[in-house]
Amino acid sequence: MTEKELIAACTKQNRKAQQWLFDQYSPTMNGTLKRYLKRTEDREDVLVEAFFKVLTNIEQFKGNGSFEGWIRRIVINEALMFLRKKHNFNMTVEIDDVDVPWRSKVQAELEAQDILDLLEKLPTGYRTIFNLYVLEGYKHREIAELLDISINTSKSQLILAKKRMQEMLEKVNYPGIPSKEQSG
């Protein structure tokens, strides 16, 4: 079944097509949710809610861009709505003009699982903003609008997330990361 045929069948509420769509895309979307939500139960709830929205709004997909990208945006928006209900992103400290070196080669060298493991250890605000900015490619203005925070809060949360990740990497002597003693 082609993607167009799948979308057409789901638009007609074909249950088999809907199940196939869920089975096809839910593992990838669950992986995306792991970067935002720690608890399996929360991820399952958000995933079901997101796919409900996908299936009830599938006629809104106009074929501009990838279908998977369209689904991912819905999944991320559902995760963010869930997080906004549970966490106050404004209860963070804003910092200005702090330069925390973040070595882009370090990011490239980190294994995917290492990144996921580090992200799980970050506080919700840091993790969410890091995901949106670094992994999803959102701009600080977009993040601020999505989370109803200031642009400076988004920027400071990203800086603090990178700093915290750097500290965690130094603590475990991750290859390619000099410890404070070595770099100081």
For each residue, the residues with C-beta under 8 A, 3 or more apart:
1: 5 6 9 17 20
2: 5 6
3: 6 7 67
4: 7 8
5: 1 2 8 9
6: 1 2 3 9 10 17 20 21
7: 3 4 10 11 58 61 67
8: 4 5 11 12
9: 1 5 6 12 14 16 17
10: 6 7 13 14 17 18 21 55 58
11: 7 8 58 59
12: 8 9
13: 10 18
14: 9 10 17 18
15: 18 19
16: 9 19 20
17: 1 6 9 10 14 20 21
18: 10 13 14 15 21 22 55
19: 15 16 22 23
20: 1 6 16 17 23 24
21: 6 10 17 18 24 25 51 54 55
22: 18 19 25 26 51
23: 19 20 26
24: 20 21
25: 21 22 28 29 51 68 71
26: 22 23 29 30 47 51
27: 30 31
28: 25 31 32 68 72
29: 25 26 32 33 47 50 51 71 72 75
30: 26 27 33 34 43 47
31: 27 28 34 35
32: 28 29 35 36 72 75 76 79
33: 29 30 36 37 43 46 47 75 79
34: 30 31 37 43 116 120
35: 31 32 116 119 127 131 135
36: 32 33 76 79 80 83 127 128 131
37: 33 34 42 43 46 79 82 83
38: 42 120
39: 42 43
40: 43 44
41: 44 45
42: 37 38 39 45 46 82
43: 30 33 34 37 39 40 46 47
44: 40 41 47 48
45: 41 42 48 49 82
46: 33 37 42 43 49 50 75 78 79 82
47: 26 29 30 33 43 44 50 51 75
48: 44 45 51 52
49: 45 46 52 53 78
50: 29 46 47 53 54 71 74 75 77 78 79
51: 21 22 25 26 29 47 48 54 55
52: 48 49 55 56
53: 49 50 56 57 74 78
54: 21 50 51 57 58 71 74
55: 10 18 21 51 52 58
56: 52 53
57: 53 54 60 61 74
58: 7 10 11 54 55 61
59: 11
60: 57
61: 7 57 58 67 70
62:
63:
64:
65: 69 70
66: 69 70
67: 3 7 61 70 71
68: 25 28 71 72
69: 65 66 72 73
70: 61 65 66 67 73 74
71: 25 29 50 54 67 68 74 75
72: 28 29 32 68 69 75 76
73: 69 70 76 77
74: 50 53 54 57 70 71 77 78
75: 29 32 33 46 47 50 71 72 78 79
76: 32 36 72 73 79 80 132 136
77: 50 73 74 80 81 146
78: 46 49 50 53 74 75 81 82
79: 32 33 36 37 46 50 75 76 82 83
80: 36 76 77 83 84 128 146 147
81: 77 78 84 85
82: 37 42 45 46 78 79 85 86
83: 36 37 79 80 86 87 89 124 128 147
84: 80 81 87 89 147 148
85: 81 82
86: 82 83 124
87: 83 84 124 125
88: 91
89: 83 84 92 125 128 147 148 149 153 157
90: 148 149 153
91: 88
92: 89 125 149 153 156 157
93: 156
94: 150 152 153 156
95: 98 156 159 160
96: 152 156
97:
98: 95 156 159
99:
100: 159 162 163 166
101: 166
102: 106 107 162 166
103: 106 107
104: 107 108
105: 108 109 176
106: 102 103 109 110 169 176 177
107: 102 103 104 110 134
108: 104 105
109: 105 106 175 176
110: 106 107 114 115 118 174
111: 114 115
112: 115 116
113: 116 117
114: 110 111 117 118 174
115: 110 111 112 118 119
116: 34 35 112 113 119 120
117: 113 114 120 121
118: 110 114 115 121 122 165 168 169
119: 35 115 116 122 127 130 131
120: 34 38 116 117 127
121: 117 118 168
122: 118 119 126 127 130 161 164 165
123: 126 127
124: 83 86 87 127 128
125: 87 89 92 128 129 157
126: 122 123 129 130 157 158 160 161 164
127: 35 36 119 120 122 123 124 130 131 161
128: 36 80 83 89 124 125 131 132 147
129: 125 126 132 133 143 147 154 157 158 161
130: 119 122 126 127 133 134 135 157 158 161 162 165
131: 35 36 119 127 128 134 135 136
132: 76 128 129 135 136 138 142 143 146
133: 129 130 136 137 138 139 140 143 154 158
134: 107 130 131 158
135: 35 130 131 132
136: 76 131 132 133
137: 133
138: 132 133 142 143 146
139: 133 142 143
140: 133 143 144 151 154 155 158
141: 144 145 151
142: 132 138 139 145 146
143: 129 132 133 138 139 140 146 147 149 154
144: 140 141 147 148 149 150 151 153 154
145: 141 142 148
146: 77 80 132 138 142 143
147: 80 83 84 89 128 129 143 144 154
148: 84 89 90 144 145
149: 89 90 92 143 144 153 154
150: 94 144 153 154
151: 140 141 144 154 155
152: 94 96 155 156
153: 89 90 92 94 144 149 150 156 157
154: 129 133 140 143 144 147 149 150 151 157 158
155: 140 151 152 158 159
156: 92 93 94 95 96 98 152 153 159 160
157: 89 92 125 126 129 130 153 154 160 161
158: 126 129 130 133 134 140 154 155 161 162
159: 95 98 100 155 156 162 163
160: 95 126 156 157 163 164
161: 122 126 127 129 130 157 158 164 165
162: 100 102 130 158 159 165 166
163: 100 159 160 166 167
164: 122 126 160 161 167 168
165: 118 122 130 161 162 168 169
166: 100 101 102 162 163 169 170 177
167: 163 164 170 171
168: 118 121 164 165 171 172
169: 106 118 165 166 172 174 177
170: 166 167 173 174 177 178 179 180
171: 167 168
172: 168 169
173: 170 177 179
174: 110 114 169 170 177
175: 109
176: 105 106 109
177: 106 166 169 170 173 174
178: 170 182 183
179: 170 173 182 183
180: 170 183 184
181: 184
182: 178 179
183: 178 179 180
184: 180 181
